[in-house]
Amino acid sequence: MTSNTPRAARHEPAPADPGLYPDLVAAGSLAAALEVAAAEQGLNLGTVLSDDSDPLRTAGVASTAPGREACWIFIGSESRWFNINGLCRGVQLLSGSTSDLGELARAAAGWRKGAMLREIEEAAPFIEVSELAEAHERGPAEAVIAQWRLLLEDLRQEARRLGLARQTLALAETASAEPKLRQLYPFTSHWSLHFTTCTGFPYSWNVPFVDPLSDGRYRVCGPSRGTVIGEADTAEHAIALVVGALKADCGPAVAGTANDLRDRQIGRSLEK
């Protein structure tokens, strides 16, 4: 999509007040201060990653667990806080904010050694463990089940006030009763209902999706947005069009991202 609207000038984040972080200033960087906080507790963070261009603002801790990316820590500029987040196969599992550097070190150490989310939360109570994150931790099948339930709950809330939400809810309820779609990971975008064969972001675009129309009807497209499969008067007809256009080997959804799916497909092609 293109636009003639001038882009806003990019503003770099305001520098943090050194008075909020005397421990970081004394250590020379967030990474160094984090290493000190970990060492004081007998924790091993490995080599803590740092941004040389702004060493007080960010730091990262690599994980030894398969699929887990390095968790990254960012500091607040107006008040003292440390925000941590960690991705695993395209899903943010680790998140939380604290002003306590020691507690932060315990969370990072747990992520590094592959501790379960609840174990990390027990060691560092500021960590926020969502139901969906725990489901992803248990595997893609559990993540799909949780995502369907949470999606339907959210749509039922929104349907009380928005017509398009009511249409999308009708789609989701119909799709959730269809076994071929129930095994895929559902999500919505601008009230369109999508299905992906992977549970991490970026999601795959290899399954048709449905747009609710302002006149109460539906348009089924895909897999690419420019391909229209057909229009339907009812949610049931729209979902039937999606099911009819599915590939024979579609699903169940697997852990990872669309990029992972592409890499696996390339790998299989090279093996032939």
Secondary structure, DSSP 8 states (H G I E B T S, - for coil): ----S------------GGG-HHHHHHTSHHHHHHHHHHTTT----S-EE-TTSTTTEEEE---STTB--EEEEE-SSS--EEEEEEETTEEEEEEEES-HHHHHHHHHHHHHT--HHHHHHHSTTB---HHHHHHHH-HHHHHHHHHHHHHHHHHHHTTT-HHHHHHHHHHHHHHT-HHHHTSEEEEETTEEEEESBSSSS----S-EEEE-TTS-EEEE-SSTT-EEEEESSHHHHHHHHHHT--TT----BSS-HHHHHHHHHHHHHH-
